[in-house]
Amino acid sequence: MSRISKLDRSEVTPDLATLYDKIFAQRGNVPNMFRTMAHRPEIFSTMMAHFSAVLNTGTVPTKLKELIIVRTSQLNVTPYCLASHTVLARNLGWTDDQLSNLASWPDRSDFTPAEKAAISLAETVTLNANGLSDEQFAALRSFYNDGEIVELLCSIGLFNYFNRFNNALQMEPTEPGEGSPAAAQLAETISSC
């Protein structure tokens, strides 16, 4: 059980309720992490804007971003993030075998050299960011421009943040439909009986 309560739509300000509705329309649920962050509306709102910018802008394919998010979350042993982002990565075309055996990426032939450089970056930054060598950075530069390196690092950094937040709070994976407007209305109806 999560250490901090999750706010239902009925418990947040109208501005956040609108944001909940937008998230629900995009995802089919309002993730528990988001519902927990809603305890601090300013943090939640800006985090959502940053989350959207990191994952939905730039030139690095979302498919690759999701792959390095999964690897980051594997290294941090974060069941909460793995529950959703493994599904997202699979839906974008990564196979169960690739995702389940991602730790053996150096020996696999089904990842391109550019993908391997990104996975290597995720591992290095997650385990010891100071350990990113000049040689590793030069290899990364052979595949990605400055803006793309920023995108990769922001994806890795954002999920190191999320992983630590969720692990510390023992966040449970979100169920389909959780945090929906209908669920909030049902909770209101039950509490008024």
ChimeraX commands (.cxc) that place a marker at each C-alpha (Angstrom):
marker #1 position 0.00,0.00,0.00 radius 0.5
marker #1 position 1.29,3.43,-0.93 radius 0.5
marker #1 position 2.57,5.54,1.94 radius 0.5
marker #1 position 0.70,8.67,0.85 radius 0.5
marker #1 position -2.93,8.97,-0.24 radius 0.5
marker #1 position -3.94,9.42,-3.85 radius 0.5
marker #1 position -6.34,12.25,-4.55 radius 0.5
marker #1 position -9.46,11.49,-6.54 radius 0.5
marker #1 position -10.78,13.95,-9.07 radius 0.5
marker #1 position -13.41,15.14,-6.57 radius 0.5
marker #1 position -10.65,16.14,-4.13 radius 0.5
marker #1 position -8.67,18.48,-6.39 radius 0.5
marker #1 position -9.15,22.03,-7.63 radius 0.5
marker #1 position -11.10,22.63,-10.87 radius 0.5
marker #1 position -7.81,23.30,-12.72 radius 0.5
marker #1 position -6.39,19.96,-11.62 radius 0.5
marker #1 position -9.71,18.21,-12.35 radius 0.5
marker #1 position -9.38,19.43,-15.94 radius 0.5
marker #1 position -5.82,18.07,-16.02 radius 0.5
marker #1 position -7.07,14.74,-14.61 radius 0.5
marker #1 position -9.67,14.61,-17.41 radius 0.5
marker #1 position -7.01,15.28,-20.04 radius 0.5
marker #1 position -4.74,12.58,-18.63 radius 0.5
marker #1 position -7.64,10.13,-18.41 radius 0.5
marker #1 position -8.59,10.81,-22.04 radius 0.5
marker #1 position -4.99,10.11,-23.15 radius 0.5
marker #1 position -4.23,7.09,-20.94 radius 0.5
marker #1 position -7.50,5.54,-19.76 radius 0.5
marker #1 position -6.52,6.21,-16.13 radius 0.5
marker #1 position -4.92,8.83,-13.95 radius 0.5
marker #1 position -1.71,7.21,-12.69 radius 0.5
marker #1 position -1.31,6.82,-8.93 radius 0.5
marker #1 position 1.93,8.81,-9.01 radius 0.5
marker #1 position 0.10,11.77,-10.58 radius 0.5
marker #1 position -2.76,11.48,-8.08 radius 0.5
marker #1 position -0.20,11.50,-5.25 radius 0.5
marker #1 position 1.70,14.50,-6.64 radius 0.5
marker #1 position -1.61,16.36,-6.79 radius 0.5
marker #1 position -1.17,17.01,-3.06 radius 0.5
marker #1 position 1.07,19.83,-4.31 radius 0.5
marker #1 position -0.75,21.33,-7.32 radius 0.5
marker #1 position 2.19,23.51,-8.44 radius 0.5
marker #1 position 4.53,20.53,-8.50 radius 0.5
marker #1 position 1.97,18.32,-10.21 radius 0.5
marker #1 position 1.14,20.89,-12.92 radius 0.5
marker #1 position 4.75,21.70,-13.76 radius 0.5
marker #1 position 5.74,18.04,-13.58 radius 0.5
marker #1 position 3.04,17.18,-16.11 radius 0.5
marker #1 position 4.26,19.92,-18.45 radius 0.5
marker #1 position 7.85,18.67,-18.13 radius 0.5
marker #1 position 6.77,15.03,-18.54 radius 0.5
marker #1 position 4.91,15.92,-21.74 radius 0.5
marker #1 position 7.82,17.95,-23.12 radius 0.5
marker #1 position 10.35,15.19,-22.43 radius 0.5
marker #1 position 8.29,12.38,-23.91 radius 0.5
marker #1 position 6.39,14.12,-26.70 radius 0.5
marker #1 position 8.76,16.65,-28.27 radius 0.5
marker #1 position 12.09,16.53,-30.06 radius 0.5
marker #1 position 13.48,14.14,-32.66 radius 0.5
marker #1 position 14.37,11.05,-30.61 radius 0.5
marker #1 position 11.64,8.50,-31.31 radius 0.5
marker #1 position 9.24,7.82,-28.44 radius 0.5
marker #1 position 9.96,4.13,-29.00 radius 0.5
marker #1 position 13.61,4.65,-28.04 radius 0.5
marker #1 position 12.72,6.88,-25.09 radius 0.5
marker #1 position 10.43,4.16,-23.74 radius 0.5
marker #1 position 13.20,1.56,-24.13 radius 0.5
marker #1 position 15.65,3.58,-22.05 radius 0.5
marker #1 position 12.89,4.35,-19.52 radius 0.5
marker #1 position 12.35,0.61,-19.10 radius 0.5
marker #1 position 16.09,0.01,-18.67 radius 0.5
marker #1 position 16.36,2.84,-16.13 radius 0.5
marker #1 position 13.39,1.46,-14.20 radius 0.5
marker #1 position 14.84,-2.07,-14.31 radius 0.5
marker #1 position 18.10,-0.84,-12.82 radius 0.5
marker #1 position 16.24,1.04,-10.08 radius 0.5
marker #1 position 13.94,-1.95,-9.48 radius 0.5
marker #1 position 10.78,0.13,-9.77 radius 0.5
marker #1 position 7.73,-2.12,-10.24 radius 0.5
marker #1 position 5.41,0.89,-10.51 radius 0.5
marker #1 position 7.14,2.40,-13.57 radius 0.5
marker #1 position 7.88,-0.98,-15.10 radius 0.5
marker #1 position 4.21,-1.95,-14.97 radius 0.5
marker #1 position 3.18,0.87,-17.30 radius 0.5
marker #1 position 6.28,1.57,-19.35 radius 0.5
marker #1 position 6.94,-2.05,-20.28 radius 0.5
marker #1 position 3.44,-2.13,-21.77 radius 0.5
marker #1 position 4.03,1.19,-23.54 radius 0.5
marker #1 position 7.37,-0.04,-24.92 radius 0.5
marker #1 position 5.77,-3.28,-26.11 radius 0.5
marker #1 position 2.96,-1.32,-27.78 radius 0.5
marker #1 position 5.59,0.73,-29.63 radius 0.5
marker #1 position 7.19,-2.41,-31.08 radius 0.5
marker #1 position 9.76,-3.76,-28.62 radius 0.5
marker #1 position 9.35,-7.50,-28.07 radius 0.5
marker #1 position 8.83,-9.25,-24.75 radius 0.5
marker #1 position 12.18,-10.96,-25.29 radius 0.5
marker #1 position 13.99,-7.65,-25.85 radius 0.5
marker #1 position 12.40,-6.09,-22.76 radius 0.5
marker #1 position 12.80,-9.12,-20.48 radius 0.5
marker #1 position 16.43,-9.57,-21.47 radius 0.5
marker #1 position 17.38,-5.91,-21.80 radius 0.5
marker #1 position 20.33,-6.37,-19.45 radius 0.5
marker #1 position 22.03,-8.48,-22.15 radius 0.5
marker #1 position 21.77,-5.69,-24.75 radius 0.5
marker #1 position 25.54,-5.64,-25.53 radius 0.5
marker #1 position 25.36,-9.20,-26.86 radius 0.5
marker #1 position 22.13,-8.83,-28.82 radius 0.5
marker #1 position 21.95,-8.32,-32.56 radius 0.5
marker #1 position 18.39,-6.98,-32.49 radius 0.5
marker #1 position 19.44,-3.55,-31.19 radius 0.5
marker #1 position 21.15,-1.09,-33.52 radius 0.5
marker #1 position 24.46,0.51,-32.52 radius 0.5
marker #1 position 22.57,3.79,-31.90 radius 0.5
marker #1 position 20.06,2.03,-29.64 radius 0.5
marker #1 position 22.92,0.34,-27.79 radius 0.5
marker #1 position 24.58,3.71,-27.22 radius 0.5
marker #1 position 21.32,5.03,-25.71 radius 0.5
marker #1 position 20.89,1.96,-23.47 radius 0.5
marker #1 position 24.51,2.27,-22.36 radius 0.5
marker #1 position 23.88,5.94,-21.52 radius 0.5
marker #1 position 20.83,4.97,-19.45 radius 0.5
marker #1 position 22.86,2.43,-17.50 radius 0.5
marker #1 position 25.80,4.74,-16.88 radius 0.5
marker #1 position 23.72,7.76,-15.85 radius 0.5
marker #1 position 21.48,5.66,-13.60 radius 0.5
marker #1 position 24.29,3.81,-11.85 radius 0.5
marker #1 position 27.01,6.50,-11.79 radius 0.5
marker #1 position 26.53,9.65,-13.85 radius 0.5
marker #1 position 30.08,10.75,-13.04 radius 0.5
marker #1 position 31.25,7.57,-14.75 radius 0.5
marker #1 position 30.25,8.77,-18.22 radius 0.5
marker #1 position 33.61,8.64,-19.99 radius 0.5
marker #1 position 34.79,10.83,-22.83 radius 0.5
marker #1 position 34.95,7.72,-25.01 radius 0.5
marker #1 position 31.35,6.78,-24.24 radius 0.5
marker #1 position 30.23,10.35,-24.89 radius 0.5
marker #1 position 32.08,10.40,-28.22 radius 0.5
marker #1 position 30.34,7.17,-29.24 radius 0.5
marker #1 position 27.00,8.72,-28.28 radius 0.5
marker #1 position 27.81,11.82,-30.36 radius 0.5
marker #1 position 28.41,9.64,-33.41 radius 0.5
marker #1 position 24.68,8.82,-33.42 radius 0.5
marker #1 position 22.96,11.79,-31.78 radius 0.5
marker #1 position 23.17,15.57,-32.05 radius 0.5
marker #1 position 23.29,17.88,-29.02 radius 0.5
marker #1 position 19.51,18.27,-28.81 radius 0.5
marker #1 position 18.97,14.53,-29.02 radius 0.5
marker #1 position 21.52,13.90,-26.26 radius 0.5
marker #1 position 19.59,16.39,-24.12 radius 0.5
marker #1 position 16.37,14.45,-24.88 radius 0.5
marker #1 position 17.96,11.14,-23.92 radius 0.5
marker #1 position 19.43,12.55,-20.71 radius 0.5
marker #1 position 16.14,14.22,-19.75 radius 0.5
marker #1 position 14.26,10.94,-20.29 radius 0.5
marker #1 position 16.77,9.06,-18.14 radius 0.5
marker #1 position 16.90,11.79,-15.50 radius 0.5
marker #1 position 13.13,12.18,-15.33 radius 0.5
marker #1 position 12.66,8.48,-14.73 radius 0.5
marker #1 position 15.41,8.31,-12.15 radius 0.5
marker #1 position 13.39,11.00,-10.34 radius 0.5
marker #1 position 10.10,9.12,-10.83 radius 0.5
marker #1 position 11.67,5.78,-9.86 radius 0.5
marker #1 position 12.98,7.16,-6.59 radius 0.5
marker #1 position 9.71,8.95,-5.80 radius 0.5
marker #1 position 7.67,5.81,-6.47 radius 0.5
marker #1 position 10.03,3.44,-4.67 radius 0.5
marker #1 position 10.16,5.64,-1.56 radius 0.5
marker #1 position 6.36,5.82,-1.45 radius 0.5
marker #1 position 5.88,2.13,-2.27 radius 0.5
marker #1 position 3.57,3.20,-5.09 radius 0.5
marker #1 position 1.24,0.51,-6.39 radius 0.5
marker #1 position 0.69,0.08,-10.13 radius 0.5
marker #1 position -2.36,1.91,-11.43 radius 0.5
marker #1 position -5.40,-0.13,-12.39 radius 0.5
marker #1 position -7.24,0.56,-15.67 radius 0.5
marker #1 position -9.83,3.29,-15.19 radius 0.5
marker #1 position -8.38,4.35,-11.83 radius 0.5
marker #1 position -8.74,8.04,-11.11 radius 0.5
marker #1 position -11.44,8.42,-13.76 radius 0.5
marker #1 position -14.22,10.99,-13.50 radius 0.5
marker #1 position -16.73,8.11,-13.22 radius 0.5
marker #1 position -14.77,6.56,-10.34 radius 0.5
marker #1 position -14.73,9.92,-8.57 radius 0.5
marker #1 position -18.49,10.33,-9.03 radius 0.5
marker #1 position -19.05,6.80,-7.72 radius 0.5
marker #1 position -16.93,7.56,-4.63 radius 0.5
marker #1 position -18.97,10.74,-4.03 radius 0.5
marker #1 position -22.23,8.82,-4.34 radius 0.5
marker #1 position -21.07,6.12,-1.93 radius 0.5
marker #1 position -19.82,8.65,0.64 radius 0.5
marker #1 position -23.10,10.58,0.55 radius 0.5
marker #1 position -25.20,7.46,1.26 radius 0.5
marker link #1:1,2 radius 0.2
marker link #1:2,3 radius 0.2
marker link #1:3,4 radius 0.2
marker link #1:4,5 radius 0.2
marker link #1:5,6 radius 0.2
marker link #1:6,7 radius 0.2
marker link #1:7,8 radius 0.2
marker link #1:8,9 radius 0.2
marker link #1:9,10 radius 0.2
marker link #1:10,11 radius 0.2
marker link #1:11,12 radius 0.2
marker link #1:12,13 radius 0.2
marker link #1:13,14 radius 0.2
marker link #1:14,15 radius 0.2
marker link #1:15,16 radius 0.2
marker link #1:16,17 radius 0.2
marker link #1:17,18 radius 0.2
marker link #1:18,19 radius 0.2
marker link #1:19,20 radius 0.2
marker link #1:20,21 radius 0.2
marker link #1:21,22 radius 0.2
marker link #1:22,23 radius 0.2
marker link #1:23,24 radius 0.2
marker link #1:24,25 radius 0.2
marker link #1:25,26 radius 0.2
marker link #1:26,27 radius 0.2
marker link #1:27,28 radius 0.2
marker link #1:28,29 radius 0.2
marker link #1:29,30 radius 0.2
marker link #1:30,31 radius 0.2
marker link #1:31,32 radius 0.2
marker link #1:32,33 radius 0.2
marker link #1:33,34 radius 0.2
marker link #1:34,35 radius 0.2
marker link #1:35,36 radius 0.2
marker link #1:36,37 radius 0.2
marker link #1:37,38 radius 0.2
marker link #1:38,39 radius 0.2
marker link #1:39,40 radius 0.2
marker link #1:40,41 radius 0.2
marker link #1:41,42 radius 0.2
marker link #1:42,43 radius 0.2
marker link #1:43,44 radius 0.2
marker link #1:44,45 radius 0.2
marker link #1:45,46 radius 0.2
marker link #1:46,47 radius 0.2
marker link #1:47,48 radius 0.2
marker link #1:48,49 radius 0.2
marker link #1:49,50 radius 0.2
marker link #1:50,51 radius 0.2
marker link #1:51,52 radius 0.2
marker link #1:52,53 radius 0.2
marker link #1:53,54 radius 0.2
marker link #1:54,55 radius 0.2
marker link #1:55,56 radius 0.2
marker link #1:56,57 radius 0.2
marker link #1:57,58 radius 0.2
marker link #1:58,59 radius 0.2
marker link #1:59,60 radius 0.2
marker link #1:60,61 radius 0.2
marker link #1:61,62 radius 0.2
marker link #1:62,63 radius 0.2
marker link #1:63,64 radius 0.2
marker link #1:64,65 radius 0.2
marker link #1:65,66 radius 0.2
marker link #1:66,67 radius 0.2
marker link #1:67,68 radius 0.2
marker link #1:68,69 radius 0.2
marker link #1:69,70 radius 0.2
marker link #1:70,71 radius 0.2
marker link #1:71,72 radius 0.2
marker link #1:72,73 radius 0.2
marker link #1:73,74 radius 0.2
marker link #1:74,75 radius 0.2
marker link #1:75,76 radius 0.2
marker link #1:76,77 radius 0.2
marker link #1:77,78 radius 0.2
marker link #1:78,79 radius 0.2
marker link #1:79,80 radius 0.2
marker link #1:80,81 radius 0.2
marker link #1:81,82 radius 0.2
marker link #1:82,83 radius 0.2
marker link #1:83,84 radius 0.2
marker link #1:84,85 radius 0.2
marker link #1:85,86 radius 0.2
marker link #1:86,87 radius 0.2
marker link #1:87,88 radius 0.2
marker link #1:88,89 radius 0.2
marker link #1:89,90 radius 0.2
marker link #1:90,91 radius 0.2
marker link #1:91,92 radius 0.2
marker link #1:92,93 radius 0.2
marker link #1:93,94 radius 0.2
marker link #1:94,95 radius 0.2
marker link #1:95,96 radius 0.2
marker link #1:96,97 radius 0.2
marker link #1:97,98 radius 0.2
marker link #1:98,99 radius 0.2
marker link #1:99,100 radius 0.2
marker link #1:100,101 radius 0.2
marker link #1:101,102 radius 0.2
marker link #1:102,103 radius 0.2
marker link #1:103,104 radius 0.2
marker link #1:104,105 radius 0.2
marker link #1:105,106 radius 0.2
marker link #1:106,107 radius 0.2
marker link #1:107,108 radius 0.2
marker link #1:108,109 radius 0.2
marker link #1:109,110 radius 0.2
marker link #1:110,111 radius 0.2
marker link #1:111,112 radius 0.2
marker link #1:112,113 radius 0.2
marker link #1:113,114 radius 0.2
marker link #1:114,115 radius 0.2
marker link #1:115,116 radius 0.2
marker link #1:116,117 radius 0.2
marker link #1:117,118 radius 0.2
marker link #1:118,119 radius 0.2
marker link #1:119,120 radius 0.2
marker link #1:120,121 radius 0.2
marker link #1:121,122 radius 0.2
marker link #1:122,123 radius 0.2
marker link #1:123,124 radius 0.2
marker link #1:124,125 radius 0.2
marker link #1:125,126 radius 0.2
marker link #1:126,127 radius 0.2
marker link #1:127,128 radius 0.2
marker link #1:128,129 radius 0.2
marker link #1:129,130 radius 0.2
marker link #1:130,131 radius 0.2
marker link #1:131,132 radius 0.2
marker link #1:132,133 radius 0.2
marker link #1:133,134 radius 0.2
marker link #1:134,135 radius 0.2
marker link #1:135,136 radius 0.2
marker link #1:136,137 radius 0.2
marker link #1:137,138 radius 0.2
marker link #1:138,139 radius 0.2
marker link #1:139,140 radius 0.2
marker link #1:140,141 radius 0.2
marker link #1:141,142 radius 0.2
marker link #1:142,143 radius 0.2
marker link #1:143,144 radius 0.2
marker link #1:144,145 radius 0.2
marker link #1:145,146 radius 0.2
marker link #1:146,147 radius 0.2
marker link #1:147,148 radius 0.2
marker link #1:148,149 radius 0.2
marker link #1:149,150 radius 0.2
marker link #1:150,151 radius 0.2
marker link #1:151,152 radius 0.2
marker link #1:152,153 radius 0.2
marker link #1:153,154 radius 0.2
marker link #1:154,155 radius 0.2
marker link #1:155,156 radius 0.2
marker link #1:156,157 radius 0.2
marker link #1:157,158 radius 0.2
marker link #1:158,159 radius 0.2
marker link #1:159,160 radius 0.2
marker link #1:160,161 radius 0.2
marker link #1:161,162 radius 0.2
marker link #1:162,163 radius 0.2
marker link #1:163,164 radius 0.2
marker link #1:164,165 radius 0.2
marker link #1:165,166 radius 0.2
marker link #1:166,167 radius 0.2
marker link #1:167,168 radius 0.2
marker link #1:168,169 radius 0.2
marker link #1:169,170 radius 0.2
marker link #1:170,171 radius 0.2
marker link #1:171,172 radius 0.2
marker link #1:172,173 radius 0.2
marker link #1:173,174 radius 0.2
marker link #1:174,175 radius 0.2
marker link #1:175,176 radius 0.2
marker link #1:176,177 radius 0.2
marker link #1:177,178 radius 0.2
marker link #1:178,179 radius 0.2
marker link #1:179,180 radius 0.2
marker link #1:180,181 radius 0.2
marker link #1:181,182 radius 0.2
marker link #1:182,183 radius 0.2
marker link #1:183,184 radius 0.2
marker link #1:184,185 radius 0.2
marker link #1:185,186 radius 0.2
marker link #1:186,187 radius 0.2
marker link #1:187,188 radius 0.2
marker link #1:188,189 radius 0.2
marker link #1:189,190 radius 0.2
marker link #1:190,191 radius 0.2
marker link #1:191,192 radius 0.2
marker link #1:192,193 radius 0.2
view
